[in-house]
Every structure is written in structure tokens, then in C-alpha cells.
């Protein structure tokens, strides 16, 4: 099965997914034929910095910046992991760029996997792989569609994070679910712990789903939109309530 990844450069959290996946996926049945890596949020760096500061505060942003810099000094990146695993890295200004789509068509892909991809996939991209595109989402669907599902599930007092692998359709986080994994939460938890843990476990979930797809054993589960929700990036008031309930961001 020929698989291609679309992701965002994140040497703190998303990289944990690829550390596990690249070390554990079955190379005898899966051919990871490429990855493209974009900037988080697909927006100017200044806007991202303001977004992060509003979320973490100044000290939290400084700490995350130091972690980011330390990873850079160690030369840890998703790109370096991919190249070390012999997986080519494709460059493109946008995953919906016509030249990039033409290049993907020549790869005869079975599947495209989105891991924290910062762009919405156009219908032309969704139609390229033989089996379509799938996405990893760290939230129960359709209840926790949208951004930062780990944060919202902790804030709302859920007992577990429901990691989901689902088919991608033009509507965001709306495709059939192909597999799930439950990640336990603590009564007073750390978002940092949860994001790190769910990234690692989502890699193992994806390996199981890809194995089942290869064997033809997946039974897609359509979403019931009677319980659908959609969440945006948290506001400072949401973060204050998160902390008031005894949780930590870092």
C-alpha cells in the first residue's frame, strides 16, 4: 500500500507521532512514498506568535520557544526523521497547488494521511488516492470537531480522549470513522502530557487502521450529526477556566 503524509512542522508534539510511526510501521506492507511539511496554521509567523501568546501567556510561550529552539539545536525535525528513514520530502507552497497535485498523481497513491495538516484539502486533492484521504483527529467525532480537541475534552470533564481516524470529505471532520483509541485522562491533567501521549498513540492506531485497510477489514462508521459540535481555537477566558478546574497547559 502506497501512503503519502501531509503534516505541519512541529518539533514538540507532532514529531512524537512520526517518531513512533517511522519506527513501528510494517515496511513489508506499507510503502511510505513521501511527506510534505507545512508551517503550523498556514499563516504568517507573527499571527501564530500572537495566537500562541494569547493561549500560553508570556512565560508559557517563552518555555515553548525554548523547547522549540532546543529541538532545532539538536536538529530534530519531521523532515530529518523522514530523510533518515529514506522517505522523500516534497516541497510545495500549498497542498492544493496544481503543480503539486500533478506530481502526486504520478505517484499512484493508495492513500494520503493528514497529520495536523494546516490546510483544508480541496476536492481535487481528496480524489487523487485510490482509497481517498484520511485524517487523525484527537477527539470524539462528531462531538469535538474543529481545533484543539484535546483541550476541549479536558475542559469539559471527559474521562478519556477519543483518538479517531476518519475519511476526509469536503466538510471538516465529517467523514466516516475507520478506527478509534481511548486515551485515559486524569482528574487534574496536563495538556502537554495529553497531547504528547495522544500523538504517540495515534501513530499506533494509524498502523492498525492501515493494516485493516490493506486486508480489507475496515468497516467505516458514519457520523451521527445529531450530537455534532465544532470548536475554534481557545480564547483566554477558556484557558482561565481550564486552569481554575485544576488543569495545566504545561
RONU-649782 format. One record per residue (C-alpha): residue number from 0; x, y, z; residue in three letters. Coordinates in steps of 0.1 Angstrom, whole numbers, plus 5000, padded with zeros to 4 digits. Each point is the difference from the previous one (the first is absolute). Last residue first. Layout:
 seq east north   up type
 NUM    X     Y    Z  ALA
...
***
This chain:
 seq east north   up type
 249 5025  5227 5305  UNK
 248 4963  5010 4995  UNK
 247 4990  4991 5035  UNK
 246 4967  4987 5014  UNK
 245 4985  5008 5034  UNK
 244 4965  5011 4989  UNK
 243 5010  5036 5003  UNK
 242 5028  4993 4975  UNK
 241 4975  4990 4973  UNK
 240 4977  5029 5009  UNK
 239 5029  5024 4995  UNK
 238 5009  4983 4967  UNK
 237 4964  5004 4988  UNK
 236 5001  5037 5009  UNK
 235 5032  5004 4980  UNK
 234 4982  4987 4969  UNK
 233 5003  4965 4987  UNK
 232 5005  4993 4963  UNK
 231 4966  4991 4985  UNK
 230 4976  4972 5009  UNK
 229 4973  4982 4980  UNK
 228 4973  4977 5014  UNK
 227 4980  4972 4986  UNK
 226 4976  4980 5021  UNK
 225 4972  4996 4974  UNK
 224 5028  4998 4975  UNK
 223 5002  4962 5002  UNK
 222 5033  4991 4983  UNK
 221 5002  4971 4976  UNK
 220 5020  4970 5013  UNK
 219 5024  4985 4974  UNK
 218 5006  4962 5002  UNK
 217 5037  4993 4994  UNK
 216 5010  4964 4993  UNK
 215 5012  5004 4964  UNK
 214 5034  4985 5010  UNK
 213 5019  5031 4990  UNK
 212 4973  5022 5016  UNK
 211 5004  4979 5032  UNK
 210 5038  5005 5000  UNK
 209 4995  5037 4994  UNK
 208 4976  5002 5029  UNK
 207 5024  4983 5023  UNK
 206 5029  5022 4990  UNK
 205 4978  5030 5004  UNK
 204 4992  4990 5036  UNK
 203 5037  4996 5008  UNK
 202 5007  5035 4987  UNK
 201 4970  5013 5018  UNK
 200 5015  4986 5032  UNK
 199 5031  5021 4997  UNK
 198 4981  5032 4992  UNK
 197 4975  4993 5028  UNK
 196 5028  4997 5025  UNK
 195 5017  5033 4991  UNK
 194 4967  5019 4998  UNK
 193 4989  4986 5034  UNK
 192 5032  5006 5018  UNK
 191 5002  5036 4988  UNK
 190 4963  5006 5007  UNK
 189 5008  4991 5036  UNK
 188 4974  4983 5021  UNK
 187 4980  5003 5032  UNK
 186 4974  4972 5001  UNK
 185 5023  4979 4977  UNK
 184 4991  4991 4965  UNK
 183 5001  4966 4983  UNK
 182 5007  4997 4962  UNK
 181 4973  4981 4982  UNK
 180 5008  4988 4964  UNK
 179 4978  5003 4969  UNK
 178 4998  4986 4965  UNK
 177 4986  5006 4965  UNK
 176 4976  5028 5008  UNK
 175 4979  5012 4971  UNK
 174 5007  5036 4988  UNK
 173 4989  5033 5017  UNK
 172 5031  5015 5016  UNK
 171 4998  5030 4976  UNK
 170 4975  4997 4971  UNK
 169 5017  4993 4967  UNK
 168 5005  4963 5010  UNK
 167 5029  4984 5019  UNK
 166 4996  4964 5013  UNK
 165 5005  4997 5037  UNK
 164 5026  4989 5025  UNK
 163 4988  5009 5035  UNK
 162 5017  5004 5034  UNK
 161 4974  5002 5027  UNK
 160 5015  5018 5030  UNK
 159 4987  4984 5032  UNK
 158 4981  5009 5032  UNK
 157 4984  5031 4985  UNK
 156 4998  5030 5023  UNK
 155 4991  5027 4975  UNK
 154 5034  5018 5003  UNK
 153 5019  4967 4994  UNK
 152 4979  4994 4968  UNK
 151 5004  5036 4989  UNK
 150 5038  5000 5003  UNK
 149 5004  4966 4982  UNK
 148 4977  5012 4972  UNK
 147 5024  5030 4992  UNK
 146 4982  5010 4968  UNK
 145 4968  4987 4983  UNK
 144 4977  4971 5006  UNK
 143 4995  4989 5036  UNK
 142 4965  4984 5000  UNK
 141 5002  4985 4965  UNK
 140 5023  4983 5008  UNK
 139 5019  4994 5032  UNK
 138 5032  5019 5000  UNK
 137 5037  4996 4992  UNK
 136 4994  5001 4962  UNK
 135 5021  4980 4975  UNK
 134 4990  5006 4964  UNK
 133 4993  4977 4970  UNK
 132 5002  5007 4963  UNK
 131 4986  4979 4972  UNK
 130 5004  4962 4994  UNK
 129 5014  5004 4964  UNK
 128 5017  5032 5009  UNK
 127 4993  5032 4978  UNK
 126 4964  5009 5008  UNK
 125 5006  5018 5033  UNK
 124 5026  5022 4983  UNK
 123 4975  5012 4973  UNK
 122 4973  5004 5026  UNK
 121 5023  5026 5018  UNK
 120 5016  4990 5033  UNK
 119 4997  5026 5027  UNK
 118 5034  5011 5011  UNK
 117 5020  4997 5033  UNK
 116 5006  4962 4999  UNK
 115 5001  4987 5036  UNK
 114 5007  4965 4986  UNK
 113 4981  4996 4967  UNK
 112 5005  4966 4983  UNK
 111 4998  4996 4962  UNK
 110 4992  4965 4988  UNK
 109 5004  4975 4971  UNK
 108 5024  5023 4981  UNK
 107 5009  4996 4963  UNK
 106 5030  5024 5005  UNK
 105 4994  5018 4967  UNK
 104 4968  5015 5013  UNK
 103 5019  5015 5029  UNK
 102 5021  5020 4976  UNK
 101 4970  5014 4982  UNK
 100 4985  5010 5034  UNK
  99 5032  5018 5009  UNK
  98 5000  5019 4967  UNK
  97 4963  5010 5006  UNK
  96 5007  5014 5035  UNK
  95 4975  4985 5024  UNK
  94 5026  4987 5024  UNK
  93 5013  5036 5001  UNK
  92 5035  5016 4995  UNK
  91 5014  4966 4992  UNK
  90 5030  4979 5009  UNK
  89 5000  4962 5000  UNK
  88 5021  4982 5026  UNK
  87 5012  4965 4990  UNK
  86 5000  4971 5025  UNK
  85 5032  4983 5006  UNK
  84 4994  4996 5037  UNK
  83 5027  5026 5007  UNK
  82 4983  5023 4975  UNK
  81 4967  4997 5018  UNK
  80 5015  5006 5035  UNK
  79 5019  5030 4987  UNK
  78 4969  5015 4984  UNK
  77 4980  4994 5032  UNK
  76 5026  5020 5019  UNK
  75 5027  4995 5025  UNK
  74 5032  5018 4992  UNK
  73 5011  5000 5037  UNK
  72 5002  5038 4997  UNK
  71 4966  5000 4984  UNK
  70 4985  4979 5028  UNK
  69 5016  5024 5026  UNK
  68 4985  5030 4981  UNK
  67 4965  4985 5001  UNK
  66 5003  4991 5037  UNK
  65 5012  5035 5007  UNK
  64 4971  5015 4980  UNK
  63 4976  4977 5020  UNK
  62 5014  5014 5032  UNK
  61 4998  5036 4988  UNK
  60 4964  4995 4988  UNK
  59 4991  4986 5035  UNK
  58 5016  5030 5016  UNK
  57 4982  5025 4978  UNK
  56 4966  4984 5001  UNK
  55 4992  4966 4986  UNK
  54 4969  5007 4979  UNK
  53 5003  5037 4993  UNK
  52 5037  4995 4994  UNK
  51 4994  4971 4976  UNK
  50 4976  5021 4979  UNK
  49 5023  5030 4999  UNK
  48 5029  4978 4989  UNK
  47 4979  4984 4973  UNK
  46 4990  5034 4987  UNK
  45 5036  5011 4999  UNK
  44 5010  4968 4982  UNK
  43 4977  5007 4971  UNK
  42 4973  4973 4995  UNK
  41 4998  4964 4991  UNK
  40 4988  4990 5035  UNK
  39 5033  4982 5006  UNK
  38 5025  5003 4971  UNK
  37 4999  4973 4974  UNK
  36 5017  4966 4996  UNK
  35 4995  4977 4970  UNK
  34 5007  4963 5004  UNK
  33 5009  4973 4975  UNK
  32 4998  4964 4988  UNK
  31 4991  4983 5033  UNK
  30 4998  4965 4986  UNK
  29 4980  4978 5024  UNK
  28 4998  4962 4999  UNK
  27 5036  4989 5006  UNK
  26 5009  5033 5017  UNK
  25 4977  4992 5029  UNK
  24 4998  5033 5020  UNK
  23 5018  5001 5033  UNK
  22 5030  5023 4999  UNK
  21 4985  5025 4974  UNK
  20 4967  5001 5019  UNK
  19 5014  5005 5034  UNK
  18 5024  5029 4992  UNK
  17 4974  5013 4976  UNK
  16 4973  5004 5026  UNK
  15 5025  5016 5024  UNK
  14 5009  5025 4973  UNK
  13 4965  5014 5002  UNK
  12 5007  5012 5036  UNK
  11 5032  5020 5005  UNK
  10 5018  5001 4966  UNK
   9 4969  5012 4982  UNK
   8 5002  5004 4962  UNK
   7 4966  4993 4987  UNK
   6 4987  4969 4983  UNK
   5 4990  4983 4967  UNK
   4 5010  4964 4997  UNK
   3 5001  4977 4970  UNK
   2 4991  4962 5000  UNK
   1 5006  4973 4974  UNK
   0 4985  4967 5011  UNK
***
